[in-house]
Amino acid sequence: MSALLSQIFPILYGVCFLFLLWQAFRVMGQGFQAASRPASPPSLDTPTANQAGPGDRTGRLTIHPELLDAEGQLTREDLLTVRFGSDQERSAPPGDPS
């Protein structure tokens, strides 16, 4: 039994190695093809930053649900903040746009 395993193990190892090597080259080839293609100019159908598509978050403001009260408005409660030693900026109130 152990003689059979000692003969099969190197073969299985080699097959797995060759399969993974082939997969790696295939994936790298797809990346090289994508990098070599010229970037397409934006068309009229492409959403802009103001009209972002479902996957595009460019220019969008994210409000975390923890900051909303029961009515869905920004909470006016004082929030716990953490300041680090190298942080020298003044903190602004939540409603202050500056």
Chimera marker file (.cmm) of the C-alpha trace (Angstrom):
<marker_set name="trace">
<marker id="1" x="0.000" y="0.000" z="0.000" r="1" g="1" b="0" radius="0.5"/>
<marker id="2" x="2.731" y="2.482" z="0.933" r="1" g="1" b="0" radius="0.5"/>
<marker id="3" x="4.618" y="1.633" z="-2.271" r="1" g="1" b="0" radius="0.5"/>
<marker id="4" x="1.530" y="2.553" z="-4.285" r="1" g="1" b="0" radius="0.5"/>
<marker id="5" x="1.120" y="5.855" z="-2.425" r="1" g="1" b="0" radius="0.5"/>
<marker id="6" x="4.786" y="6.694" z="-2.863" r="1" g="1" b="0" radius="0.5"/>
<marker id="7" x="4.362" y="6.308" z="-6.633" r="1" g="1" b="0" radius="0.5"/>
<marker id="8" x="1.018" y="8.146" z="-6.926" r="1" g="1" b="0" radius="0.5"/>
<marker id="9" x="1.842" y="11.115" z="-4.682" r="1" g="1" b="0" radius="0.5"/>
<marker id="10" x="4.530" y="12.663" z="-6.960" r="1" g="1" b="0" radius="0.5"/>
<marker id="11" x="2.226" y="12.263" z="-9.968" r="1" g="1" b="0" radius="0.5"/>
<marker id="12" x="-0.708" y="13.974" z="-8.184" r="1" g="1" b="0" radius="0.5"/>
<marker id="13" x="1.619" y="16.688" z="-6.930" r="1" g="1" b="0" radius="0.5"/>
<marker id="14" x="2.941" y="17.307" z="-10.456" r="1" g="1" b="0" radius="0.5"/>
<marker id="15" x="-0.561" y="17.407" z="-11.963" r="1" g="1" b="0" radius="0.5"/>
<marker id="16" x="-1.745" y="19.902" z="-9.331" r="1" g="1" b="0" radius="0.5"/>
<marker id="17" x="1.374" y="22.012" z="-9.835" r="1" g="1" b="0" radius="0.5"/>
<marker id="18" x="0.923" y="22.118" z="-13.617" r="1" g="1" b="0" radius="0.5"/>
<marker id="19" x="-2.795" y="22.949" z="-13.273" r="1" g="1" b="0" radius="0.5"/>
<marker id="20" x="-2.101" y="25.829" z="-10.870" r="1" g="1" b="0" radius="0.5"/>
<marker id="21" x="0.745" y="27.088" z="-13.071" r="1" g="1" b="0" radius="0.5"/>
<marker id="22" x="-1.569" y="27.054" z="-16.109" r="1" g="1" b="0" radius="0.5"/>
<marker id="23" x="-4.253" y="28.939" z="-14.128" r="1" g="1" b="0" radius="0.5"/>
<marker id="24" x="-1.712" y="31.561" z="-13.013" r="1" g="1" b="0" radius="0.5"/>
<marker id="25" x="-0.549" y="32.214" z="-16.571" r="1" g="1" b="0" radius="0.5"/>
<marker id="26" x="-4.150" y="32.369" z="-17.799" r="1" g="1" b="0" radius="0.5"/>
<marker id="27" x="-5.098" y="34.970" z="-15.178" r="1" g="1" b="0" radius="0.5"/>
<marker id="28" x="-1.921" y="36.997" z="-15.804" r="1" g="1" b="0" radius="0.5"/>
<marker id="29" x="-2.639" y="36.890" z="-19.537" r="1" g="1" b="0" radius="0.5"/>
<marker id="30" x="-6.085" y="38.387" z="-18.964" r="1" g="1" b="0" radius="0.5"/>
<marker id="31" x="-4.502" y="41.165" z="-16.923" r="1" g="1" b="0" radius="0.5"/>
<marker id="32" x="-1.921" y="41.900" z="-19.619" r="1" g="1" b="0" radius="0.5"/>
<marker id="33" x="-4.662" y="42.003" z="-22.264" r="1" g="1" b="0" radius="0.5"/>
<marker id="34" x="-6.693" y="44.457" z="-20.191" r="1" g="1" b="0" radius="0.5"/>
<marker id="35" x="-3.646" y="46.650" z="-19.568" r="1" g="1" b="0" radius="0.5"/>
<marker id="36" x="-2.671" y="46.719" z="-23.241" r="1" g="1" b="0" radius="0.5"/>
<marker id="37" x="-6.119" y="47.855" z="-24.412" r="1" g="1" b="0" radius="0.5"/>
<marker id="38" x="-6.458" y="51.627" z="-24.782" r="1" g="1" b="0" radius="0.5"/>
<marker id="39" x="-8.818" y="53.304" z="-22.366" r="1" g="1" b="0" radius="0.5"/>
<marker id="40" x="-12.112" y="54.022" z="-24.054" r="1" g="1" b="0" radius="0.5"/>
<marker id="41" x="-13.165" y="57.685" z="-24.090" r="1" g="1" b="0" radius="0.5"/>
<marker id="42" x="-16.276" y="58.433" z="-22.037" r="1" g="1" b="0" radius="0.5"/>
<marker id="43" x="-19.436" y="58.159" z="-24.093" r="1" g="1" b="0" radius="0.5"/>
<marker id="44" x="-22.666" y="60.081" z="-23.668" r="1" g="1" b="0" radius="0.5"/>
<marker id="45" x="-24.188" y="57.061" z="-21.938" r="1" g="1" b="0" radius="0.5"/>
<marker id="46" x="-21.470" y="56.971" z="-19.265" r="1" g="1" b="0" radius="0.5"/>
<marker id="47" x="-22.734" y="58.439" z="-15.962" r="1" g="1" b="0" radius="0.5"/>
<marker id="48" x="-20.864" y="61.457" z="-14.659" r="1" g="1" b="0" radius="0.5"/>
<marker id="49" x="-19.901" y="62.122" z="-11.034" r="1" g="1" b="0" radius="0.5"/>
<marker id="50" x="-23.232" y="63.904" z="-10.493" r="1" g="1" b="0" radius="0.5"/>
<marker id="51" x="-25.193" y="61.058" z="-12.066" r="1" g="1" b="0" radius="0.5"/>
<marker id="52" x="-23.306" y="58.081" z="-10.680" r="1" g="1" b="0" radius="0.5"/>
<marker id="53" x="-24.399" y="54.631" z="-11.762" r="1" g="1" b="0" radius="0.5"/>
<marker id="54" x="-25.287" y="51.881" z="-9.305" r="1" g="1" b="0" radius="0.5"/>
<marker id="55" x="-21.652" y="50.763" z="-8.837" r="1" g="1" b="0" radius="0.5"/>
<marker id="56" x="-19.993" y="54.169" z="-9.037" r="1" g="1" b="0" radius="0.5"/>
<marker id="57" x="-19.604" y="56.067" z="-5.736" r="1" g="1" b="0" radius="0.5"/>
<marker id="58" x="-17.459" y="58.901" z="-7.176" r="1" g="1" b="0" radius="0.5"/>
<marker id="59" x="-18.451" y="62.207" z="-5.626" r="1" g="1" b="0" radius="0.5"/>
<marker id="60" x="-21.124" y="60.628" z="-3.417" r="1" g="1" b="0" radius="0.5"/>
<marker id="61" x="-21.356" y="61.320" z="0.316" r="1" g="1" b="0" radius="0.5"/>
<marker id="62" x="-21.814" y="58.284" z="2.547" r="1" g="1" b="0" radius="0.5"/>
<marker id="63" x="-23.796" y="58.709" z="5.760" r="1" g="1" b="0" radius="0.5"/>
<marker id="64" x="-23.461" y="55.779" z="8.124" r="1" g="1" b="0" radius="0.5"/>
<marker id="65" x="-26.751" y="54.452" z="9.546" r="1" g="1" b="0" radius="0.5"/>
<marker id="66" x="-25.411" y="54.927" z="13.085" r="1" g="1" b="0" radius="0.5"/>
<marker id="67" x="-25.622" y="58.695" z="12.572" r="1" g="1" b="0" radius="0.5"/>
<marker id="68" x="-29.365" y="58.657" z="11.810" r="1" g="1" b="0" radius="0.5"/>
<marker id="69" x="-32.144" y="58.913" z="14.379" r="1" g="1" b="0" radius="0.5"/>
<marker id="70" x="-35.511" y="57.099" z="14.277" r="1" g="1" b="0" radius="0.5"/>
<marker id="71" x="-36.884" y="59.545" z="11.664" r="1" g="1" b="0" radius="0.5"/>
<marker id="72" x="-33.871" y="59.098" z="9.356" r="1" g="1" b="0" radius="0.5"/>
<marker id="73" x="-32.387" y="62.525" z="10.117" r="1" g="1" b="0" radius="0.5"/>
<marker id="74" x="-28.816" y="63.199" z="11.258" r="1" g="1" b="0" radius="0.5"/>
<marker id="75" x="-28.641" y="62.915" z="15.025" r="1" g="1" b="0" radius="0.5"/>
<marker id="76" x="-27.930" y="66.027" z="17.111" r="1" g="1" b="0" radius="0.5"/>
<marker id="77" x="-26.415" y="64.034" z="19.989" r="1" g="1" b="0" radius="0.5"/>
<marker id="78" x="-22.794" y="64.516" z="21.013" r="1" g="1" b="0" radius="0.5"/>
<marker id="79" x="-20.744" y="61.744" z="19.486" r="1" g="1" b="0" radius="0.5"/>
<marker id="80" x="-17.673" y="60.048" z="20.899" r="1" g="1" b="0" radius="0.5"/>
<marker id="81" x="-14.585" y="60.820" z="18.829" r="1" g="1" b="0" radius="0.5"/>
<marker id="82" x="-11.036" y="59.553" z="18.951" r="1" g="1" b="0" radius="0.5"/>
<marker id="83" x="-8.074" y="61.880" z="18.402" r="1" g="1" b="0" radius="0.5"/>
<marker id="84" x="-4.574" y="60.657" z="17.749" r="1" g="1" b="0" radius="0.5"/>
<marker id="85" x="-1.391" y="62.429" z="18.849" r="1" g="1" b="0" radius="0.5"/>
<marker id="86" x="-0.435" y="63.549" z="15.335" r="1" g="1" b="0" radius="0.5"/>
<marker id="87" x="-3.921" y="64.942" z="14.589" r="1" g="1" b="0" radius="0.5"/>
<marker id="88" x="-3.615" y="68.738" z="14.752" r="1" g="1" b="0" radius="0.5"/>
<marker id="89" x="-6.787" y="69.704" z="12.845" r="1" g="1" b="0" radius="0.5"/>
<marker id="90" x="-9.640" y="71.453" z="14.615" r="1" g="1" b="0" radius="0.5"/>
<marker id="91" x="-12.780" y="69.378" z="14.682" r="1" g="1" b="0" radius="0.5"/>
<marker id="92" x="-15.893" y="70.897" z="13.120" r="1" g="1" b="0" radius="0.5"/>
<marker id="93" x="-19.471" y="70.397" z="14.361" r="1" g="1" b="0" radius="0.5"/>
<marker id="94" x="-21.419" y="67.771" z="12.366" r="1" g="1" b="0" radius="0.5"/>
<marker id="95" x="-23.558" y="70.330" z="10.507" r="1" g="1" b="0" radius="0.5"/>
<marker id="96" x="-20.639" y="72.668" z="9.668" r="1" g="1" b="0" radius="0.5"/>
<marker id="97" x="-19.686" y="72.355" z="5.951" r="1" g="1" b="0" radius="0.5"/>
<marker id="98" x="-16.129" y="73.668" z="6.498" r="1" g="1" b="0" radius="0.5"/>
<link id1="1" id2="2" r="1" g="1" b="0" radius="0.2"/>
<link id1="2" id2="3" r="1" g="1" b="0" radius="0.2"/>
<link id1="3" id2="4" r="1" g="1" b="0" radius="0.2"/>
<link id1="4" id2="5" r="1" g="1" b="0" radius="0.2"/>
<link id1="5" id2="6" r="1" g="1" b="0" radius="0.2"/>
<link id1="6" id2="7" r="1" g="1" b="0" radius="0.2"/>
<link id1="7" id2="8" r="1" g="1" b="0" radius="0.2"/>
<link id1="8" id2="9" r="1" g="1" b="0" radius="0.2"/>
<link id1="9" id2="10" r="1" g="1" b="0" radius="0.2"/>
<link id1="10" id2="11" r="1" g="1" b="0" radius="0.2"/>
<link id1="11" id2="12" r="1" g="1" b="0" radius="0.2"/>
<link id1="12" id2="13" r="1" g="1" b="0" radius="0.2"/>
<link id1="13" id2="14" r="1" g="1" b="0" radius="0.2"/>
<link id1="14" id2="15" r="1" g="1" b="0" radius="0.2"/>
<link id1="15" id2="16" r="1" g="1" b="0" radius="0.2"/>
<link id1="16" id2="17" r="1" g="1" b="0" radius="0.2"/>
<link id1="17" id2="18" r="1" g="1" b="0" radius="0.2"/>
<link id1="18" id2="19" r="1" g="1" b="0" radius="0.2"/>
<link id1="19" id2="20" r="1" g="1" b="0" radius="0.2"/>
<link id1="20" id2="21" r="1" g="1" b="0" radius="0.2"/>
<link id1="21" id2="22" r="1" g="1" b="0" radius="0.2"/>
<link id1="22" id2="23" r="1" g="1" b="0" radius="0.2"/>
<link id1="23" id2="24" r="1" g="1" b="0" radius="0.2"/>
<link id1="24" id2="25" r="1" g="1" b="0" radius="0.2"/>
<link id1="25" id2="26" r="1" g="1" b="0" radius="0.2"/>
<link id1="26" id2="27" r="1" g="1" b="0" radius="0.2"/>
<link id1="27" id2="28" r="1" g="1" b="0" radius="0.2"/>
<link id1="28" id2="29" r="1" g="1" b="0" radius="0.2"/>
<link id1="29" id2="30" r="1" g="1" b="0" radius="0.2"/>
<link id1="30" id2="31" r="1" g="1" b="0" radius="0.2"/>
<link id1="31" id2="32" r="1" g="1" b="0" radius="0.2"/>
<link id1="32" id2="33" r="1" g="1" b="0" radius="0.2"/>
<link id1="33" id2="34" r="1" g="1" b="0" radius="0.2"/>
<link id1="34" id2="35" r="1" g="1" b="0" radius="0.2"/>
<link id1="35" id2="36" r="1" g="1" b="0" radius="0.2"/>
<link id1="36" id2="37" r="1" g="1" b="0" radius="0.2"/>
<link id1="37" id2="38" r="1" g="1" b="0" radius="0.2"/>
<link id1="38" id2="39" r="1" g="1" b="0" radius="0.2"/>
<link id1="39" id2="40" r="1" g="1" b="0" radius="0.2"/>
<link id1="40" id2="41" r="1" g="1" b="0" radius="0.2"/>
<link id1="41" id2="42" r="1" g="1" b="0" radius="0.2"/>
<link id1="42" id2="43" r="1" g="1" b="0" radius="0.2"/>
<link id1="43" id2="44" r="1" g="1" b="0" radius="0.2"/>
<link id1="44" id2="45" r="1" g="1" b="0" radius="0.2"/>
<link id1="45" id2="46" r="1" g="1" b="0" radius="0.2"/>
<link id1="46" id2="47" r="1" g="1" b="0" radius="0.2"/>
<link id1="47" id2="48" r="1" g="1" b="0" radius="0.2"/>
<link id1="48" id2="49" r="1" g="1" b="0" radius="0.2"/>
<link id1="49" id2="50" r="1" g="1" b="0" radius="0.2"/>
<link id1="50" id2="51" r="1" g="1" b="0" radius="0.2"/>
<link id1="51" id2="52" r="1" g="1" b="0" radius="0.2"/>
<link id1="52" id2="53" r="1" g="1" b="0" radius="0.2"/>
<link id1="53" id2="54" r="1" g="1" b="0" radius="0.2"/>
<link id1="54" id2="55" r="1" g="1" b="0" radius="0.2"/>
<link id1="55" id2="56" r="1" g="1" b="0" radius="0.2"/>
<link id1="56" id2="57" r="1" g="1" b="0" radius="0.2"/>
<link id1="57" id2="58" r="1" g="1" b="0" radius="0.2"/>
<link id1="58" id2="59" r="1" g="1" b="0" radius="0.2"/>
<link id1="59" id2="60" r="1" g="1" b="0" radius="0.2"/>
<link id1="60" id2="61" r="1" g="1" b="0" radius="0.2"/>
<link id1="61" id2="62" r="1" g="1" b="0" radius="0.2"/>
<link id1="62" id2="63" r="1" g="1" b="0" radius="0.2"/>
<link id1="63" id2="64" r="1" g="1" b="0" radius="0.2"/>
<link id1="64" id2="65" r="1" g="1" b="0" radius="0.2"/>
<link id1="65" id2="66" r="1" g="1" b="0" radius="0.2"/>
<link id1="66" id2="67" r="1" g="1" b="0" radius="0.2"/>
<link id1="67" id2="68" r="1" g="1" b="0" radius="0.2"/>
<link id1="68" id2="69" r="1" g="1" b="0" radius="0.2"/>
<link id1="69" id2="70" r="1" g="1" b="0" radius="0.2"/>
<link id1="70" id2="71" r="1" g="1" b="0" radius="0.2"/>
<link id1="71" id2="72" r="1" g="1" b="0" radius="0.2"/>
<link id1="72" id2="73" r="1" g="1" b="0" radius="0.2"/>
<link id1="73" id2="74" r="1" g="1" b="0" radius="0.2"/>
<link id1="74" id2="75" r="1" g="1" b="0" radius="0.2"/>
<link id1="75" id2="76" r="1" g="1" b="0" radius="0.2"/>
<link id1="76" id2="77" r="1" g="1" b="0" radius="0.2"/>
<link id1="77" id2="78" r="1" g="1" b="0" radius="0.2"/>
<link id1="78" id2="79" r="1" g="1" b="0" radius="0.2"/>
<link id1="79" id2="80" r="1" g="1" b="0" radius="0.2"/>
<link id1="80" id2="81" r="1" g="1" b="0" radius="0.2"/>
<link id1="81" id2="82" r="1" g="1" b="0" radius="0.2"/>
<link id1="82" id2="83" r="1" g="1" b="0" radius="0.2"/>
<link id1="83" id2="84" r="1" g="1" b="0" radius="0.2"/>
<link id1="84" id2="85" r="1" g="1" b="0" radius="0.2"/>
<link id1="85" id2="86" r="1" g="1" b="0" radius="0.2"/>
<link id1="86" id2="87" r="1" g="1" b="0" radius="0.2"/>
<link id1="87" id2="88" r="1" g="1" b="0" radius="0.2"/>
<link id1="88" id2="89" r="1" g="1" b="0" radius="0.2"/>
<link id1="89" id2="90" r="1" g="1" b="0" radius="0.2"/>
<link id1="90" id2="91" r="1" g="1" b="0" radius="0.2"/>
<link id1="91" id2="92" r="1" g="1" b="0" radius="0.2"/>
<link id1="92" id2="93" r="1" g="1" b="0" radius="0.2"/>
<link id1="93" id2="94" r="1" g="1" b="0" radius="0.2"/>
<link id1="94" id2="95" r="1" g="1" b="0" radius="0.2"/>
<link id1="95" id2="96" r="1" g="1" b="0" radius="0.2"/>
<link id1="96" id2="97" r="1" g="1" b="0" radius="0.2"/>
<link id1="97" id2="98" r="1" g="1" b="0" radius="0.2"/>
</marker_set>
